[in-house]
């Protein structure tokens, strides 16, 4: 998983892994590897969402400050 995935790509891979774990008759070793990969993808998705939330918070707070300044005038 060295390549940089978008949120959508990571979610699609995560969904594929979940389906494989639910539907396929995988041996224990393969199941554990798939689960580990899924956990890494899940962490990546959470990180992307946290970064997006921070950016949105900064933008919203910046707009609120601009709005407050304009309101005072």
N, C-alpha and C positions, 0 to 999 in steps of 0.2 A: 504493500500500500504506500509506496514511495511517491506516487503521482499525486498531484493536488486535485482533489475532487471538489466539485460544487456541492452545495447542500442537496440539490435534487439528485445528483449522481450517487451520493452517499446513501440517501434514503432509498433509492431504487436498489442498490446493492444490499442494503439491510433487509429490505422486503424479500429479496430473492433468497437470502440466507435463512430468514425466518420460515419461508415456504419450504426450503430444503430440509430444515430441521423438523418441521411438522409432517411433511409428506413422504420424504425418502427414508428408506431403511438404511441409514448410515451406520457404519461401525462406530464404536465408542471414540476411537482416536480421531476420526474424521469429524464426528459431532463436536468434540471438544475444540478442534481447530476452527470449525465454522462458528462456534459460540464465541471464541476469542476474537475472531475477525469481526463478528457482529458487535461485540462490546467496544472494540476500537472505533468502528464506524459510528456507533451511538455516541461515544465521547466526542468524536469529530463534529457530529451534528449539533450536539449541545454547545460546543465551543463556538461554532459558526453563529448559532442563535444568540449566545451571550454577547458576541461581538456586535451583531446587528442591533441588539437591544441597547448596548452602550452608545452606538452611533445615533440611534433614534433619540435616546435620552439627551444626548448632547445637542442634537438639532432642536428638539422641543424646548429645552432649557434656553438655548440661544434665542429662539423665537420669542419665548416668554420675556426675556430680558429686553429684546428689541421692542416688543409690544408695550412693556411697562414704560420704557423711555418715551415712546410715541404718545402713550396715554397721558404722561405727565406734561407734555407740551401743549 
